[in-house]
Amino acid sequence: MADNNSSPTKKFALLAISAALALGFTALAMQKPDATSETAQTQSAAPVEQPIATATKDITDAAGRRVSVPVEPKRVLALGEFDMDAMLALGMKPVGVTDGRGQQTPPNYLKDLSVDIESIGRLAQPSIDKVIAAQPDLILTSAIQDEKLISQLQQIAPTVITSASSENWRDMFKRIAVALSKESEAESFLAKYDEKAAKIRETLGNPENVSVSVVRWSPKGPTYMLRDVFISQVIADVGLSRPSAQQESGIHSAPLSLEALHEIDGDWIFVGTLSPVGDAADTFAEIRDNAAFKQLSGVNNGHLVLVDGSLWTSVGGPLAAMAALDDIEQAMLSKQG
């Protein structure tokens, strides 16, 4: 008896059904997009997240440029000693700083306040890669003069030049306060500084009759600071005078030989090195036993005061100014006469 399943008619029917099912599955597959396409469609349909708008204001920097800066900056780079000092005085911590003058760290007098602040590079030589990585929304610089470098920084974030040649530290401080929207904080700080300076001036009696020599010791010898530097402004605020040679316009003298040591003499001699260790500190340690040094009237009278050179003989700032008043008060009011 023949197998019914093997008949030509039934075989043809089975093939027709199989073909119809295959066509149906193919049609369904064509109607449903694959997972990749579906994901892409979902993503393209989602709204694009827009950055939060930040309010800005226009200010004029020390170079006379109009710069649009954030009203409330959050990530500020301080590419100069003064900028770092001013920010800390205003209660703001920079996200990055450059090293101090003649140092491989921030200024020595600010070390305790900068332990967790990243170094962006040497003074006036910031690493552009590190600047970018810091993601600043504002850059302050009192030390960089290179226009090409300023242009590079400006492409990363609004860049404000904060100092002009021989400018009073108060004016620089106020300019930074405006850039940071911290004007009231600056006024409060300066009021406390003026009050302290007036108190010292009054206690000293007749400070205009007392000359104060300020000396930076370098490996090449001593240099004395001139009229246009920050510390000269602080000394004037308490009414003290300077030796005649140190009243000239400028920043500091050329290094002096041992034969010219008399030029650093004064009723009081404040002397320091930019770094507490190194060649300059070693050279000064040696000279203190020199007979010519011991014959200086300020030394002979016990009026030699060792100070932090990164504070007294560099660009200074509001915190440095207040600390210098502390040094003057401690030294001169405890040893009057």
PAZAPA-4460 file (N, C-alpha, C; in steps of 0.05 Angstrom, whole numbers, plus 32768, in hexadecimal, padded with zeros to 4 digits):
% residues 337
    n_x    n_y    n_z   ca_x   ca_y   ca_z    c_x    c_y    c_z   seq   type   mol
   8011   7FE8   8000   8000   8000   8000   8012   8019   8000     1      M     A
   800C   802C   7FF0   801D   8044   7FEE   801B   8056   8006     2      A     A
   8031   8064   800E   8032   8077   8024   8024   8091   801B     3      D     A
   800F   8099   802A   8000   80B1   8023   8011   80CA   8023     4      N     A
   8024   80CB   8036   8035   80E3   8038   8048   80E7   8021     5      N     A
   804B   80D1   8012   805E   80D2   7FFC   8051   80D8   7FE1     6      S     A
   8037   80DE   7FE1   802A   80E3   7FC8   8032   80FF   7FBD     7      S     A
   8033   8102   7FA4   803C   811C   7F98   802A   8133   7FA0     8      P     A
   8010   812E   7FA3   7FFE   8144   7FAA   8003   814F   7FC5     9      T     A
   8008   813C   7FD9   800D   8145   7FF4   8028   8153   7FF7    10      K     A
   803C   8149   7FE8   8056   8156   7FE9   8055   8173   7FE0    11      K     A
   8046   8177   7FCB   8043   8192   7FC0   8035   81A4   7FD4    12      F     A
   8021   8199   7FE2   8012   81A9   7FF6   8024   81B2   800D    13      A     A
   8035   819F   8016   8048   81A6   802C   805C   81BB   8024    14      L     A
   8066   81B9   800C   8079   81CE   8002   806C   81E9   8001    15      L     A
   8053   81EA   7FF9   8045   8204   7FF7   8041   8210   8012    16      A     A
   803A   8200   8026   8037   820B   8041   8051   8216   804C    17      I     A
   8067   8207   8048   8081   8210   8052   8089   822A   8045    18      S     A
   8084   822D   802C   808B   8246   801E   807B   825D   8029    19      A     A
   8062   8258   802E   8051   826E   8039   805A   8277   8054    20      A     A
   8061   8264   8065   806C   826B   8080   8085   827B   807E    21      L     A
   8097   8272   806C   80B1   8281   8069   80AC   829E   8060    22      A     A
   8099   82A1   804E   8094   82BC   8045   8088   82CD   805B    23      L     A
   8077   82C1   806C   806B   82CF   8082   8080   82D9   8096    24      G     A
   8093   82C7   809D   80A8   82CF   80B0   80BA   82E5   80A5    25      F     A
   80BF   82E3   808B   80CF   82F8   807E   80C2   8313   807F    26      T     A
   80A8   8313   807A   8099   832C   807B   8099   8338   8097    27      A     A
   8096   8327   80AB   8096   8331   80C7   80B1   833D   80CE    28      L     A
   80C6   832F   80C5   80E1   8339   80CA   80E6   8354   80BD    29      A     A
   80DC   8357   80A6   80E0   8371   8098   80D0   8388   80A5    30      M     A
   80BA   8381   80B2   80AA   8396   80BF   80B6   83A0   80D9    31      Q     A
   80C6   838F   80E7   80D1   8396   8102   80EE   839F   80FF    32      K     A
   80F5   83B7   8108   8111   83C1   8105   8122   83B1   8118    33      P     A
   813C   83AF   8111   814E   83A1   8123   8155   83B2   813C    34      D     A
   8163   83A6   8150   8167   83B3   8169   8178   83CC   8166    35      A     A
   818C   83CA   8154   819E   83E1   8151   818E   83F9   8145    36      T     A
   817E   83F4   8132   816E   8409   8125   815B   8415   8139    37      S     A
   814E   8404   8149   813B   840D   815D   8148   841F   8171    38      E     A
   8160   8417   817B   816E   8428   818E   8175   8443   8183    39      T     A
   817E   8442   8169   8186   845C   815C   816E   846E   815A    40      A     A
   8156   8462   8153   813F   8473   8151   8137   847F   816B    41      Q     A
   813A   846E   8181   8133   8478   819C   8145   848E   81A4    42      T     A
   815F   848B   819E   8172   849F   81A6   816E   84B9   8197    43      Q     A
   8168   84B6   817D   8164   84CF   816D   814B   84DD   8175    44      S     A
   8138   84CE   8180   811F   84DB   8188   8121   84E9   81A3    45      A     A
   8135   84E1   81B4   8138   84EC   81CF   8142   8509   81CD    46      A     A
   8139   851A   81DE   8142   8536   81DD   815F   8539   81E4    47      P     A
   816E   854A   81D6   818A   854F   81DB   818D   8561   81F4    48      V     A
   819E   8558   8207   81A2   8567   8220   81B2   8580   821A    49      E     A
   81A8   8597   8222   81B5   85B0   821D   81C4   85B9   8236    50      Q     A
   81DC   85C5   8232   81EB   85CF   824A   81DC   85E5   8258    51      P     A
   81E0   85E5   8273   81D3   85F9   8283   81DF   8615   827D    52      I     A
   81CE   8628   8277   81D8   8643   8270   81E5   8650   8289    53      A     A
   81FD   865C   8285   820B   8669   829B   820B   8687   8296    54      T     A
   8202   8696   82AA   8202   86B3   82A7   821E   86BE   82A5    55      A     A
   8222   86D2   8294   823C   86DE   8290   823A   86FC   8293    56      T     A
   8252   8708   8296   8254   8726   8297   826D   872E   828A    57      K     A
   826F   8746   8280   8287   8750   8273   8297   8761   8286    58      D     A
   82B1   875C   8288   82C3   876C   8298   82DB   8775   8287    59      I     A
   82EA   8788   8291   8302   8791   8283   831A   8788   8294    60      T     A
   832C   8779   8287   8343   876F   8296   835A   8784   8296    61      D     A
   8371   877C   82A1   8387   878F   82A4   8394   8796   828A    62      A     A
   838F   8786   8275   8399   878C   825A   8386   879D   824A    63      A     A
   836F   87A5   8256   835B   87B5   8249   8349   87A5   8237    64      G     A
   8349   878B   8239   8338   877A   8229   831D   8775   8236    65      R     A
   8308   8775   8226   82ED   876E   8230   82EB   8750   8230    66      R     A
   82E5   8744   8247   82E3   8727   824A   82C8   8720   8256    67      V     A
   82BA   870D   8249   82A1   8703   8254   82A7   86EC   8267    68      S     A
   82A0   86EF   8280   82A6   86DB   8295   828D   86D2   82A2    69      V     A
   828D   86BA   82AE   8275   86B0   82BD   8270   86C2   82D5    70      P     A
   8256   86C7   82DA   824F   86D6   82F2   8256   86C7   830B    71      V     A
   8253   86AD   830B   825A   869C   8322   826D   8686   8319    72      E     A
   8286   868C   8315   8299   8677   830C   829D   8661   8321    73      P     A
   82A0   8649   8318   82A2   8632   832A   82BE   8625   8328    74      K     A
   82CA   8625   8311   82E4   8618   830D   82F8   862C   8302    75      R     A
   8307   8638   8314   8319   864E   830C   8336   8645   830F    76      V     A
   8345   864B   82FA   8362   8647   82FB   8370   8661   8303    77      L     A
   8383   865F   8315   8392   8677   831E   83AF   8673   8314    78      A     A
   83B5   867F   82FD   83CF   867B   82F0   83E1   8692   82F6    79      L     A
   83E6   8695   8310   83F8   86AA   831A   83F6   86AA   8338    80      G     A
   840C   86B2   8346   840C   86B2   8363   83F7   86C5   836E    81      E     A
   83F5   86DD   8362   83E2   86F0   836C   83C5   86E6   836A    82      F     A
   83BF   86D9   8353   83A4   86CF   834E   839D   86BA   8363    83      D     A
   83AF   86A9   836A   83AA   8694   837E   83A6   86A1   8399    84      M     A
   83B7   86B4   83A1   83B5   86C2   83BA   839A   86D0   83BC    85      D     A
   8392   86DE   83A7   8379   86ED   83A7   8361   86DB   83A9    86      A     A
   8361   86C5   839A   834A   86B3   839C   8347   86A7   83B8    87      M     A
   835C   869F   83C4   835B   8694   83DF   8351   86A9   83F3    88      L     A
   835A   86C2   83EF   8351   86D8   8401   8333   86DD   83FE    89      A     A
   8328   86D7   83E7   830C   86DB   83E1   82FB   86C2   83E8    90      L     A
   8308   86AE   83F3   82FA   8696   83FC   82F4   8682   83E5    91      G     A
   8303   8684   83CF   8300   8671   83B9   831A   8661   83B5    92      M     A
   8317   8648   83AE   832E   8637   83AA   8330   8631   838C    93      K     A
   8348   8638   8380   834C   8632   8363   834B   8614   835E    94      P     A
   8344   860C   8345   8346   85F0   833E   8362   85E9   8334    95      V     A
   8373   85FD   8330   838E   85F9   8328   839E   8612   832A    96      G     A
   83B8   8610   832F   83CA   8627   8332   83E5   8622   8325    97      V     A
   83F4   8636   8320   840F   8633   8318   8422   8637   832F    98      T     A
   843B   862D   832C   844E   862E   8342   8457   864B   8348    99      D     A
   8462   864F   835F   846B   8669   8367   8486   8671   835A   100      G     A
   848C   868A   835B   84A5   8694   834F   84BD   8688   835C   101      R     A
   84CE   867B   834B   84E7   866E   8356   84E1   8655   8366   102      G     A
   84C9   864A   8363   84C2   8632   8373   84B6   861D   8361   103      Q     A
   84B4   8605   836B   84A7   85EF   835D   848D   85E7   836B   104      Q     A
   8483   85F9   837B   846A   85F6   838A   845C   8611   8389   105      T     A
   8443   8612   8393   8437   862C   8397   8448   863D   83AA   106      P     A
   8444   8657   83AC   8454   8668   83BF   8454   865B   83DA   107      P     A
   846B   865C   83E7   846F   864F   8401   845A   8658   8415   108      N     A
   8453   8672   8416   8441   867B   842B   8424   8672   8426   109      Y     A
   841E   8666   840E   8404   865C   8408   8402   863E   8408   110      L     A
   8418   8631   840F   8419   8614   840D   8403   8606   841E   111      K     A
   83FE   860F   8436   83EA   8603   8447   83CE   8605   843B   112      D     A
   83C9   861A   842B   83AF   861E   8420   83AC   8611   8404   113      L     A
   83C1   8605   83FA   83C1   85FB   83DF   83C8   85DD   83DD   114      S     A
   83C6   85CF   83F3   83CF   85B3   83F3   83C0   85A1   83E0   115      V     A
   83A7   85A7   83DA   8396   8596   83C8   8390   85A4   83AE   116      D     A
   839F   85B9   83A7   839B   85C7   838E   83B0   85BE   837A   117      I     A
   83A7   85B6   8362   83BA   85AB   834E   83CB   85C0   8342   118      E     A
   83E5   85BA   833E   83F7   85CB   8330   83F3   85C7   8312   119      S     A
   83EF   85DE   8304   83EB   85DD   82E7   8405   85E1   82D8   120      I     A
   841B   85E8   82E6   8434   85EC   82D9   8444   8602   82E6   121      G     A
   845B   8608   82DA   846D   861D   82E5   8460   8639   82E1   122      R     A
   846B   864C   82EF   8461   8668   82ED   8463   8671   82D0   123      L     A
   844D   867B   82C6   844B   8686   82AA   844E   8671   8295   124      A     A
   844F   8657   829D   8453   8641   828A   843F   862A   8290   125      Q     A
   8425   8630   8291   8412   861A   8297   8412   8605   8281   126      P     A
   840C   85EC   8289   8408   85D7   8276   83ED   85D9   826A   127      S     A
   83EB   85DD   8250   83D1   85E0   8242   83C0   85C6   8246   128      I     A
   83CD   85AF   8246   83BE   8596   824A   83B1   8596   8266   129      D     A
   83C0   85A0   827A   83B5   85A0   8295   839F   85B6   8298   130      K     A
   83A2   85CB   8289   838E   85E0   8289   8374   85D5   827E   131      V     A
   8375   85C7   8268   835E   85BB   825C   8351   85A7   826F   132      I     A
   8362   8596   827B   8358   8581   828D   834A   858D   82A5   133      A     A
   8351   85A5   82AE   8345   85B1   82C5   8329   85BB   82C0   134      A     A
   8321   85BD   82A6   8306   85C6   829E   82FE   85E0   82AB   135      Q     A
   830F   85F5   82A9   8308   860F   82B6   82F1   861D   82A8   136      P     A
   82E3   862D   82B7   82CF   863F   82AB   82D9   865B   82AC   137      D     A
   82F1   865F   82B8   82FE   867A   82B9   831B   8676   82BF   138      L     A
   832C   8686   82B2   8349   8685   82B7   8352   86A1   82BE   139      I     A
   8361   86A3   82D5   836D   86BC   82DE   838B   86BA   82DB   140      L     A
   8398   86CF   82D1   83B5   86CE   82D0   83C1   86EA   82D3   141      T     A
   83D3   86EC   82E6   83E2   8704   82EB   83FF   8702   82E1   142      S     A
   8406   86E9   82D8   8422   86E4   82D2   8428   86E0   82B4   143      A     A
   8414   86D9   82A4   8419   86D2   8288   8416   86EB   8277   144      I     A
   842B   86F0   8267   842C   8707   8255   842B   86FE   8238   145      Q     A
   8431   86E5   8233   8433   86DB   8217   8417   86DB   820A   146      D     A
   8414   86EB   81F5   83FA   86EE   81E8   83F1   86D4   81DB   147      E     A
   8403   86C4   81D0   83FC   86AB   81C4   83F1   8698   81D9   148      K     A
   83FD   8697   81F1   83F4   8686   8206   83D9   8690   8211   149      L     A
   83D6   86AA   8213   83BC   86B5   821C   83A6   86AD   8208   150      I     A
   83AC   86AE   81EE   8398   86A6   81DA   8391   8689   81DD   151      S     A
   83A4   8678   81E2   839E   865B   81E6   838C   8657   81FF   152      Q     A
   8392   8665   8214   8382   8663   822C   8365   866D   8227   153      L     A
   8363   8683   8218   8349   868F   8213   8337   867B   8204   154      Q     A
   8343   8669   81F4   8333   8656   81E5   8328   8640   81F8   155      Q     A
   8335   863D   820F   832C   8629   8222   8317   8634   8235   156      I     A
   831B   864C   823F   8308   8659   8251   830D   8677   8251   157      A     A
   82FA   8687   8259   82FF   86A4   825B   8317   86AA   826C   158      P     A
   832A   86BA   8261   8343   86BF   826F   8346   86DC   8275   159      T     A
   834B   86E2   828F   834D   86FD   8298   836A   8703   82A1   160      V     A
   8376   8717   8294   8390   8721   829D   838C   8733   82B5   161      I     A
   8397   872D   82CC   8390   873A   82E5   83A3   8750   82EE   162      T     A
   83BA   8753   82E1   83CD   8767   82EB   83D9   8777   82D5   163      S     A
   83DF   8790   82DB   83EE   87A2   82C9   8408   87A9   82D7   164      A     A
   841B   87B2   82C7   8435   87B8   82D2   8434   87CD   82E8   165      S     A
   8441   87C7   82FE   8444   87D9   8315   8429   87E1   8322   166      S     A
   8415   87D0   831E   83FB   87D6   8329   83F9   87D0   8347   167      E     A
   83EA   87E1   8355   83E6   87DC   8372   83D7   87C2   8377   168      N     A
   83E0   87B3   838A   83D4   8799   838F   83B7   879B   8396   169      W     A
   83AE   87B1   83A2   8392   87B5   83A8   8381   87B5   838F   170      R     A
   838B   87C4   837A   837C   87C5   8361   837A   87AA   8354   171      D     A
   8390   879B   8355   838F   8780   834A   837B   876F   8358   172      M     A
   837B   8771   8373   8369   8761   8383   834C   8768   837D   173      F     A
   8346   8781   837A   832A   8789   8373   8322   877F   8358   174      K     A
   8335   877F   8345   832F   8776   832A   8327   8758   832A   175      R     A
   8336   8748   833A   8330   872C   833C   8316   8728   834A   176      I     A
   8310   8738   835E   82F6   8736   836C   82DF   873B   8359   177      A     A
   82E2   874E   8347   82CD   8754   8333   82CA   873C   8321   178      V     A
   82E0   8730   8318   82DE   8719   8306   82D0   8701   8313   179      A     A
   82D3   86FF   832E   82C8   86E8   833C   82AD   86EF   834A   180      L     A
   82A3   8708   8345   828B   8711   8353   828D   8710   8371   181      S     A
   82A4   8719   837B   82AA   8718   8398   82B1   8734   83A2   182      K     A
   82A4   8748   8398   82AC   8764   839F   82A8   8769   83BD   183      E     A
   8293   8760   83C9   828E   8766   83E5   82A3   8758   83F7   184      S     A
   82AB   8740   83EF   82BF   8731   83FE   82DA   8740   83FD   185      E     A
   82E0   874B   83E6   82F9   875B   83E3   82F9   8774   83F5   186      A     A
   82E2   8781   83F5   82E0   8799   8405   82E3   8793   8423   187      E     A
   82D8   877D   842B   82DA   8774   8447   82F7   876E   844E   188      S     A
   8305   8760   843C   8321   8759   8441   8332   8772   8443   189      F     A
   832F   8785   8430   833F   879D   8430   8339   87AE   8449   190      L     A
   8321   87AE   8453   831A   87BD   846B   832A   87B2   8483   191      A     A
   832B   8798   8484   833A   878B   849B   8358   8791   8498   192      K     A
   8362   8790   847F   837E   8797   847B   8384   87B3   8483   193      Y     A
   8374   87C6   847A   8379   87E2   8481   8377   87E7   849F   194      D     A
   8365   87DA   84AC   8363   87DD   84C9   837C   87D3   84D7   195      E     A
   8387   87BC   84CE   839F   87B1   84DA   83B7   87C3   84D5   196      K     A
   83B9   87CD   84BC   83D0   87DF   84B5   83CF   87F9   84C5   197      A     A
   83B7   8804   84C9   83B4   881D   84D9   83BC   8818   84F6   198      A     A
   83B5   8801   8501   83BC   87FB   851C   83DA   87F8   8520   199      K     A
   83E7   87EC   850D   8405   87E9   850F   8412   8804   850C   200      I     A
   8408   8815   84F9   8413   8830   84F5   8411   8840   850E   201      R     A
   83FA   883E   851B   83F6   884E   8534   8408   8844   854A   202      E     A
   840B   882A   854C   841C   881F   8562   843A   8825   855E   203      T     A
   8442   8826   8545   845E   882C   853F   8466   8849   8547   204      L     A
   8453   885B   8548   8459   8876   8550   8460   8888   8539   205      G     A
   8479   888A   8532   8482   889A   851B   8490   8888   8507   206      N     A
   8481   8877   84F9   848D   8864   84E7   849C   8870   84CF   207      P     A
   8495   8889   84C8   84A2   8895   84B1   84C0   889A   84B6   208      E     A
   84C8   8899   84D0   84E5   889D   84D7   84F4   8883   84D7   209      N     A
   84E7   886D   84D0   84F4   8853   84D1   84F6   8848   84B4   210      V     A
   850E   8841   84AC   8512   8836   8490   8513   8817   8491   211      S     A
   8505   880C   847E   8503   87EE   847C   850F   87E5   8461   212      V     A
   8523   87D5   8462   852F   87C9   844A   8523   87AD   8446   213      S     A
   851C   87A8   842D   8511   878E   8426   8523   8781   8411   214      V     A
   852D   8769   8418   8542   875C   8408   853A   8740   8401   215      V     A
   853E   873A   83E7   853B   871E   83DE   8557   8713   83D9   216      R     A
   855E   86FD   83E6   8578   86F1   83E2   8576   86DC   83CD   217      W     A
   8587   86DE   83B8   8588   86CA   83A3   85A3   86BD   83A2   218      S     A
   85A7   86A8   8393   85C2   869B   8391   85D8   86AE   8388   219      P     A
   85D0   86C4   837A   85E4   86D7   8370   85E9   86EE   8384   220      K     A
   85D9   86EE   839A   85DD   8703   83AE   85C3   8711   83B4   221      G     A
   85C4   8726   83C4   85AB   8734   83CC   85A1   8747   83B7   222      P     A
   8587   874A   83B5   857A   875F   83A6   8567   876D   83B9   223      T     A
   8564   8787   83B6   8550   8795   83C7   8538   879D   83B6   224      Y     A
   8520   879C   83C3   8507   87A1   83B5   8502   87BF   83B3   225      M     A
   84F7   87C7   839C   84F4   87E3   8396   84D7   87EC   839A   226      L     A
   84D1   8805   8392   84B8   8813   8399   849F   8806   838F   227      R     A
   84A0   87F9   8377   8488   87F0   836A   847E   87D5   8371   228      D     A
   848C   87C8   8383   8484   87AC   838B   846F   87AD   83A1   229      V     A
   8462   8797   83A2   844C   8793   83B6   8454   879A   83D2   230      F     A
   846C   8791   83DC   8473   8794   83F8   8478   87B2   83FE   231      I     A
   8481   87C1   83EA   8485   87DE   83EF   846B   87EB   83F5   232      S     A
   8455   87E2   83E8   843B   87ED   83EE   8431   87E7   840A   233      Q     A
   8437   87CF   8413   8430   87C7   842E   843F   87D7   8443   234      V     A
   8459   87DB   843F   8469   87EA   8451   8460   8807   8452   235      I     A
   8458   8812   843B   844D   882D   843B   8433   882F   844A   236      A     A
   8423   881A   8449   8409   881A   8457   840C   881D   8476   237      D     A
   8423   8814   8480   8427   8817   849D   8439   882F   84A4   238      V     A
   843F   883F   848F   844D   8859   8493   846B   8857   8494   239      G     A
   8477   883F   8491   8494   883C   8492   84A1   8847   8478   240      L     A
   84BA   884E   847A   84C8   8858   8462   84DB   8842   8458   241      S     A
   84E7   8848   8441   84FB   8836   8434   8515   8845   8432   242      R     A
   852C   8836   8432   8546   8843   842C   8544   8851   8411   243      P     A
   8553   8866   840E   8551   8877   83F6   8554   8867   83DC   244      S     A
   8567   8854   83DB   856B   8845   83C2   8553   8833   83BB   245      A     A
   8544   882C   83D0   852E   881A   83CB   8513   8829   83C5   246      Q     A
   8515   8843   83C2   84FD   8852   83BB   84FB   8858   839D   247      Q     A
   850E   884D   838E   850D   8851   8371   84F7   8840   8365   248      E     A
   84EE   8848   834D   84DA   8839   833F   84E6   881F   8334   249      S     A
   84D6   880A   8335   84E0   87F0   832C   84D8   87D9   833E   250      G     A
   84E2   87C1   8338   84DA   87A9   8347   84F0   87A2   835B   251      I     A
   8508   879D   8352   851E   8798   8364   8539   879F   8357   252      H     A
   854D   87A1   8367   8568   87A8   835D   8575   8790   8350   253      S     A
   858C   8795   8344   859D   877F   833B   85AA   8772   8353   254      A     A
   85B3   8759   8352   85C2   874D   8369   85DA   875E   8370   255      P     A
   85DF   8761   838A   85F5   8772   8394   860D   8760   839C   256      L     A
   8624   876C   8399   863C   875F   83A3   863F   8764   83C1   257      S     A
   8653   8755   83CD   8658   8759   83E9   8661   8776   83EF   258      L     A
   866E   8782   83DC   8678   879D   83E0   8661   87B1   83E1   259      E     A
   864A   87AA   83D6   8633   87BC   83D5   861D   87B4   83E9   260      A     A
   8624   87A5   83FD   8610   879C   8411   8603   87B3   8420   261      L     A
   8612   87CA   8422   8607   87E1   8431   85ED   87EB   8424   262      H     A
   85E8   87E3   840A   85D0   87ED   83FD   85B6   87DF   8407   263      E     A
   85BA   87C9   8415   85A2   87BB   8420   859D   87C3   843D   264      I     A
   85AD   87D6   8448   85AA   87DD   8464   8591   87EE   8468   265      D     A
   8588   87EE   8481   8571   87FE   8489   856E   87FB   84A7   266      G     A
   855B   880B   84B3   8556   8807   84D0   854D   87EB   84D6   267      D     A
   853E   87E0   84C3   8535   87C4   84C4   853A   87B8   84A9   268      W     A
   8543   879E   84AA   8548   8790   8491   8538   8776   8491   269      I     A
   8525   8775   847F   8515   875D   847B   8520   874E   8463   270      F     A
   8529   8735   8467   8536   8726   8452   852B   870A   8450   271      V     A
   8528   8701   8437   851E   86E6   8433   8527   86DB   8418   272      G     A
   8522   86C1   8414   8527   86B3   83FA   850C   86A9   83F0   273      T     A
   850A   86A6   83D6   84F1   869D   83CA   84EA   8681   83D3   274      L     A
   84FE   8670   83D7   84FA   8655   83E1   850A   8652   83FB   275      S     A
   84FF   8644   840F   850E   8640   8428   8526   862E   8426   276      P     A
   8527   861F   8410   853E   860D   840C   8549   8612   83F0   277      V     A
   8562   860B   83EC   856E   860E   83D2   8587   8620   83D2   278      G     A
   8591   8628   83BB   85A9   8637   83B9   85A7   8653   83C6   279      D     A
   8590   8660   83C3   858E   867B   83CE   858F   867A   83ED   280      A     A
   8580   8667   83F8   8580   8664   8416   859C   865C   8420   281      A     A
   85AA   864C   8411   85C6   8644   8419   85D9   865C   8418   282      D     A
   85D6   866C   8402   85E7   8683   83FF   85E3   8697   8416   283      T     A
   85CA   869C   841D   85C4   86AE   8433   85CE   86A4   844D   284      F     A
   85CC   868A   8452   85D6   867F   846B   85F4   8684   846E   285      A     A
   8602   8683   8458   861F   8688   8458   8626   86A5   845E   286      E     A
   8617   86B7   8452   861D   86D4   8454   8618   86DF   846F   287      I     A
   8607   86D2   847E   8600   86DD   8499   8618   86DE   84AC   288      R     A
   862C   86CE   84A6   8644   86CE   84B7   865A   86E1   84AB   289      D     A
   8653   86EF   8495   8667   8701   8489   8668   871B   8499   290      N     A
   8681   8725   849C   8685   873D   84AC   8677   8755   84A1   291      A     A
   8676   8758   8486   8669   876E   8479   864B   876E   847E   292      A     A
   8640   8756   847F   8623   8754   8485   861D   875B   84A2   293      F     A
   862E   8752   84B4   862A   8758   84D0   862C   8775   84D7   294      K     A
   863A   8785   84C6   863E   87A1   84CB   8626   87B2   84C3   295      Q     A
   8613   87A7   84B5   85FC   87B6   84AD   85ED   87BF   84C6   296      L     A
   85E4   87D8   84C7   85D7   87E2   84DF   85BF   87D2   84E7   297      S     A
   85AF   87CA   84D3   8597   87BB   84D9   859D   87A0   84E6   298      G     A
   85B3   8794   84DD   85BC   877A   84E9   85C8   877F   8504   299      V     A
   85D9   8793   8506   85E7   8799   851F   85D4   87A0   8536   300      N     A
   85BE   87AD   852F   85AA   87B5   8543   8595   879F   8549   301      N     A
   8599   8788   853E   8586   8772   8543   856C   8775   8534   302      G     A
   856D   8785   851E   8554   878A   850F   8554   877B   84F4   303      H     A
   8561   8764   84F3   8560   8753   84DB   8548   8740   84DF   304      L     A
   8536   8740   84CC   851E   872F   84CD   851E   871C   84B6   305      V     A
   851E   8702   84BB   851D   86EE   84A6   84FF   86E9   849F   306      L     A
   84F9   86EB   8485   84DD   86E9   847C   84DB   86D5   8465   307      V     A
   84C3   86CE   845F   84BD   86BD   8448   84C0   86CD   842E   308      D     A
   84D4   86C8   841E   84D8   86D8   8406   84C2   86D5   83F2   309      G     A
   84B4   86BE   83F1   849E   86BA   83DF   8487   86CD   83E6   310      S     A
   8486   86D6   83FE   8471   86E9   8407   847B   8706   8405   311      L     A
   8493   870C   840F   849C   8727   8411   84A8   8732   83F6   312      W     A
   84B4   8720   83E6   84C4   872A   83D0   84BA   8721   83B4   313      T     A
   84A1   8717   83B4   8495   870F   839A   847E   8722   8394   314      S     A
   846A   8718   8385   8454   8729   837D   843F   872E   8392   315      V     A
   843F   871F   83A7   842D   8724   83BD   8410   871E   83B7   316      G     A
   83FE   872C   83C5   83E2   8727   83C3   83D5   872F   83DE   317      G     A
   83BA   872E   83E0   83AD   8736   83F8   83B5   8725   8411   318      P     A
   83B7   870B   840D   83C0   86FA   8424   83DD   8700   842C   319      L     A
   83EE   8704   8417   8409   870B   841D   840B   8726   842B   320      A     A
   83FA   8739   8423   83FB   8754   8430   83F3   8751   844D   321      A     A
   83DF   8742   8453   83D7   873E   846F   83EC   8730   847F   322      M     A
   83F9   871C   8473   840E   870D   8481   8427   871F   8485   323      A     A
   842D   8731   8472   8443   8743   8476   843E   8756   848D   324      A     A
   8425   875F   8490   841E   8770   84A8   8424   8760   84C1   325      L     A
   841D   8747   84C1   8423   8736   84D9   8440   8735   84DF   326      D     A
   8451   8732   84CA   846E   8731   84CD   8479   874B   84D8   327      D     A
   846F   8762   84CE   8478   877C   84D7   8470   8780   84F4   328      I     A
   8458   8779   84FA   844E   877C   8516   845E   876B   8529   329      E     A
   8462   8752   8522   8471   8740   8534   848E   8749   8538   330      Q     A
   849B   8752   8522   84B7   8759   8524   84BB   8774   8531   331      A     A
   84AD   8789   8527   84B4   87A4   852E   84A6   87AD   8548   332      M     A
   848F   87A3   854E   8481   87AB   8566   848B   879C   857F   333      L     A
   8498   8786   857A   84A4   8777   8591   84C1   8780   8596   334      S     A
   84CC   878F   8583   84E8   8798   8586   84EB   87B6   8581   335      K     A
   84D8   87C5   8587   84D9   87E2   8581   84F2   87EE   858E   336      Q     A
   8500   87FF   857F   8518   880B   8588   8530   87FD   857D   337      G     A
***
